[in-house]
Amino acid sequence: MDFTPEMAARADQLCKGTLVEHLGIRFSVDGNGRLTASMPVAGHTKQPVGLLHGGATAALAESLGSMGSALLIDTDKQGVVGIEVNANHLLGVRNGSVTATGTLVHRGRTTHVWDIRVTDEEGRLSAVCRLTNLIIGRK
């Protein structure tokens, strides 16, 4: 899937005033044209013991996949809603930032399925996530 830096900039603009902005998530595109999203590992994204909160990781994954689907549809006629997200947490992260990279594994007429890998600043795999989106008609 080829996303562009302009699409990532549009994603950042669409997220003003939302949970995505509150968590500090920023979108970009990697060298392979895949949509990515980075999030700081800081007080507002940590659990009480000082690790990245699993819910913040799930929010990062869902934000990435949902925005990826939204960038691929005609949002004047359709909308995107996440219907299932799961995350396997593999590595605790205490500092820095994490980056989610999404790969669209199914682009159907009514569903999109994303494989999302979350890595720390050293490139170590922190979580493996799967997101299923429902593509709905707008009234």
NUNUZA-965982 format. One record per residue (C-alpha): residue in three letters; x, y, z. Coordinates in steps of 0.5 Angstrom, whole numbers, padded with zeros to 4 digits, always signed. Each point is the difference from the previous one (the first is absolute). Layout:
# residues N
ALAXYZ;...
This chain:
# residues 139
MET+0000+0000+0000;ASP+0003+0007-0002;PHE-0002+0005+0005;THR+0004+0007-0001;PRO+0002+0005+0004;GLU-0006+0005-0002;MET-0004-0006+0003;ALA+0003+0000+0007;ALA+0000+0008+0000;ARG-0008-0001-0001;ALA+0000-0005+0005;ASP+0003+0004+0005;GLN-0005+0006-0001;LEU-0006-0005+0000;CYS+0002-0002+0007;LYS+0000+0007+0003;GLY-0003+0001+0007;THR-0001-0008+0000;LEU+0003-0006+0005;VAL+0005+0000-0006;GLU+0003+0007+0001;HIS-0001-0001+0008;LEU+0005-0006+0000;GLY+0005+0003-0005;ILE-0001-0004-0006;ARG+0003+0002-0006;PHE-0001-0003-0007;SER+0005-0001-0005;VAL+0002-0005-0006;ASP+0006-0004+0000;GLY+0005-0002-0006;ASN-0005-0005-0002;GLY-0006+0004-0001;ARG-0003-0003+0006;LEU-0004+0005+0005;THR+0003+0000+0007;ALA-0001+0004+0007;SER+0004+0002+0005;MET-0002+0001+0007;PRO+0005+0002+0006;VAL+0001-0004+0006;ALA-0002+0005+0006;GLY-0004+0001+0006;HIS-0006+0001-0004;THR+0001-0007-0004;LYS+0003-0004+0006;GLN-0003-0005+0005;PRO+0001+0002+0008;VAL+0006-0005+0000;GLY+0004+0004-0006;LEU-0001-0004-0006;LEU-0004+0002-0006;HIS-0007-0002+0001;GLY-0003-0005-0004;GLY-0007+0004-0001;ALA+0005+0005-0003;THR+0003-0005-0005;ALA-0007-0002-0002;ALA-0002+0007-0001;LEU+0006+0001-0004;ALA-0001-0006-0004;GLU-0008+0002-0001;SER+0002+0007-0002;LEU+0005-0002-0005;GLY-0005-0006-0004;SER-0006+0005+0001;MET+0003+0006-0003;GLY+0004-0005-0006;SER-0007-0002-0002;ALA-0003+0007+0000;LEU+0005+0002-0004;LEU-0002-0006-0005;ILE-0007+0002-0001;ASP-0005+0005-0002;THR-0001+0003+0007;ASP-0006+0005-0003;LYS-0004-0007-0002;GLN+0003-0005+0005;GLY+0003+0000+0008;VAL+0005-0005+0003;VAL-0002-0003+0007;GLY+0005-0005+0004;ILE-0004-0006+0001;GLU+0006-0004+0003;VAL+0007+0001+0003;ASN+0005-0004+0004;ALA+0007+0001+0002;ASN+0005-0005+0002;HIS+0005+0004+0005;LEU+0007-0003-0001;LEU+0005+0005+0003;GLY-0001+0005+0005;VAL+0002+0007-0002;ARG+0002+0005+0006;ASN+0002+0006-0004;GLY+0001+0003-0007;SER-0005-0001-0005;VAL-0004-0006-0004;THR-0002+0000-0007;ALA-0005-0004-0003;THR+0000-0002-0008;GLY-0006-0003-0003;THR-0001-0005-0006;LEU-0007-0001-0003;VAL-0001-0007+0000;HIS-0007+0000-0003;ARG-0003+0006-0004;GLY-0007-0003-0001;ARG-0007+0004-0002;THR-0002+0000+0008;THR+0006-0002+0004;HIS+0007+0002+0000;VAL+0005-0004+0005;TRP+0007+0003+0002;ASP+0006-0003+0003;ILE+0003+0005+0004;ARG+0007-0001+0003;VAL+0003+0005+0006;THR+0007+0001+0001;ASP+0004+0004+0005;GLU+0006+0005-0002;GLU+0005-0006-0001;GLY-0005-0004-0005;ARG-0002-0005+0005;LEU-0007-0003-0001;SER-0004+0002+0006;ALA-0007-0002-0002;VAL-0003-0004-0006;CYS-0007+0003-0001;ARG-0006-0002-0005;LEU-0006+0005-0002;THR-0006-0001-0003;ASN-0004+0006-0003;LEU-0007+0000-0003;ILE-0001+0005-0006;ILE-0007+0003+0001;GLY-0004+0004-0004;ARG-0002+0007+0002;LYS-0007+0003+0000;
